[in-house]
């Protein structure tokens, strides 16, 4: 089972409501990007425990392995390379077609803060294997409730 991971708004929360401040987590080592301290380092072991093949699906590209993977205690992960292509059809996220192609009919989970019903419908039509497109609230990032939803889905599809 593949698990495509976005960073901005998914692992790295942003855009919190007024009056909400983000914690700055501490970990061994100094991150090369100061925003990384907003990512809860405990997410690394929690994601690894899901038993999926983790794949970066982010505009951070190789910086995800340089900055975020060490912060989370993860090894370097495969990185989806984004092609230079035309605009996707209306309402479809620009990542959707590439992730379905990358999965090659394998079951997958995609965690992102920008997933829409249009993406879900497109994947249901163009992907033969099971797929969960899980939208995360960008203001809070990946939460225990989100992880619970992934575990529940994996229990029936993993």
C-alpha positions as CSV (number, residue, x, y, z in Angstrom):
1,X,0.0,0.0,0.0
2,X,1.4,3.4,-1.0
3,X,0.9,6.4,1.2
4,X,1.5,9.7,-0.7
5,X,2.4,12.5,1.8
6,X,2.0,16.2,1.2
7,X,3.9,18.5,3.5
8,X,2.5,22.1,3.4
9,X,-0.9,22.1,5.3
10,X,-0.7,18.4,5.9
11,X,2.4,17.6,8.0
12,X,3.2,21.3,8.4
13,X,0.1,23.2,9.6
14,X,-0.5,26.8,8.5
15,X,-3.2,29.4,8.3
16,X,-4.5,28.9,11.9
17,X,-7.4,30.8,13.2
18,X,-6.7,34.1,14.9
19,X,-5.4,33.6,18.4
20,X,-4.0,30.2,17.6
21,X,-0.2,29.8,17.8
22,X,1.7,26.8,16.6
23,X,4.0,24.9,18.9
24,X,7.6,24.7,18.1
25,X,8.7,21.1,18.6
26,X,12.2,20.2,19.6
27,X,14.1,17.2,18.3
28,X,17.6,16.0,18.1
29,X,19.5,18.1,15.6
30,X,18.7,21.4,14.1
31,X,16.4,21.5,11.1
32,X,17.7,23.1,7.9
33,X,14.4,24.9,7.4
34,X,12.9,26.8,10.4
35,X,9.3,25.9,9.5
36,X,10.0,22.2,10.1
37,X,9.8,22.8,13.9
38,X,6.1,23.2,13.5
39,X,5.9,19.5,12.4
40,X,5.3,17.2,15.3
41,X,8.3,14.8,15.1
42,X,6.1,12.0,16.7
43,X,4.3,11.8,13.3
44,X,7.2,9.9,11.8
45,X,6.8,6.8,14.0
46,X,3.0,7.0,13.7
47,X,3.2,7.1,9.9
48,X,5.8,4.3,9.8
49,X,3.6,2.2,12.0
50,X,0.8,2.3,9.4
51,X,2.9,-0.3,7.4
52,X,2.6,1.6,4.1
53,X,5.3,2.5,1.6
54,X,5.7,6.2,2.3
55,X,6.2,8.5,-0.7
56,X,6.7,12.2,-0.8
57,X,4.0,13.9,-2.9
58,X,5.0,17.5,-2.3
59,X,6.5,20.5,-4.0
60,X,9.3,20.2,-1.5
61,X,10.7,17.5,-3.8
62,X,14.2,16.4,-2.6
63,X,14.1,18.9,0.2
64,X,11.5,16.6,1.9
65,X,14.3,14.1,2.4
66,X,16.9,16.7,3.3
67,X,14.7,18.6,5.9
68,X,11.6,16.7,6.9
69,X,12.5,13.0,6.8
70,X,15.4,13.4,9.3
71,X,13.1,15.6,11.6
72,X,10.5,12.8,11.6
73,X,13.1,10.0,12.1
74,X,12.3,8.5,8.7
75,X,14.7,7.2,6.1
76,X,14.9,9.0,2.7
77,X,11.6,8.3,0.9
78,X,10.8,8.1,-2.8
79,X,9.8,11.4,-4.3
80,X,7.1,11.9,-6.9
81,X,8.5,13.9,-9.8
82,X,6.0,16.4,-11.1
83,X,5.9,16.6,-14.9
84,X,5.6,19.9,-16.7
85,X,2.2,19.5,-18.1
86,X,-0.9,21.4,-19.2
87,X,-3.4,22.6,-16.7
88,X,-5.6,19.7,-15.3
89,X,-9.3,19.7,-16.2
90,X,-11.4,22.1,-14.2
91,X,-11.6,21.4,-10.5
92,X,-9.1,18.6,-10.6
93,X,-6.0,19.0,-8.4
94,X,-2.7,19.2,-10.4
95,X,-1.3,16.3,-8.5
96,X,-4.2,13.8,-9.1
97,X,-3.3,12.4,-12.5
98,X,0.4,12.0,-11.7
99,X,-0.3,10.2,-8.4
100,X,-2.7,7.7,-10.2
101,X,-0.1,7.1,-12.8
102,X,2.7,6.7,-10.2
103,X,0.6,4.2,-8.3
104,X,0.3,1.9,-11.4
105,X,-3.0,0.4,-10.2
106,X,-1.5,-0.3,-6.7
107,X,-3.7,0.5,-3.7
108,X,-2.9,3.9,-2.3
109,X,-3.7,6.6,0.3
110,X,-3.1,10.3,-0.5
111,X,-3.0,12.7,2.4
112,X,-3.3,16.4,1.3
113,X,-5.1,19.6,2.4
114,X,-6.3,20.4,-1.1
115,X,-8.2,17.2,-2.1
116,X,-11.7,17.8,-3.5
117,X,-14.7,15.7,-4.5
118,X,-13.5,16.2,-8.2
119,X,-10.3,14.4,-7.3
120,X,-12.1,11.5,-5.6
121,X,-14.4,11.1,-8.6
122,X,-11.5,11.2,-11.1
123,X,-9.6,8.6,-9.1
124,X,-12.7,6.3,-8.7
125,X,-13.0,6.4,-12.5
126,X,-9.3,6.1,-13.5
127,X,-7.8,3.9,-10.8
128,X,-8.6,0.2,-10.5
129,X,-7.3,-0.4,-7.0
130,X,-8.5,0.8,-3.7
131,X,-7.7,4.4,-3.0
132,X,-8.3,6.7,-0.1
133,X,-8.0,10.5,-0.7
134,X,-7.9,11.9,2.8
135,X,-8.2,15.7,3.2
136,X,-6.5,17.2,6.1
137,X,-7.4,20.6,7.7
138,X,-4.4,22.8,6.8
139,X,-4.9,24.9,10.0
140,X,-4.1,21.9,12.2
141,X,-2.2,19.5,9.9
142,X,-2.4,15.7,10.4
143,X,-4.2,15.0,13.7
144,X,-4.8,11.8,15.7
145,X,-8.3,11.7,14.2
146,X,-6.9,11.7,10.7
147,X,-4.5,8.9,11.7
148,X,-7.5,7.0,13.1
149,X,-9.3,7.4,9.8
150,X,-6.3,6.0,7.9
151,X,-6.0,3.0,10.3
152,X,-9.8,2.3,9.9
153,X,-9.5,2.4,6.1
154,X,-6.4,0.2,6.1
155,X,-8.1,-2.4,8.4
156,X,-10.6,-3.0,5.6
157,X,-8.4,-2.3,2.5
158,X,-4.9,-3.0,3.6
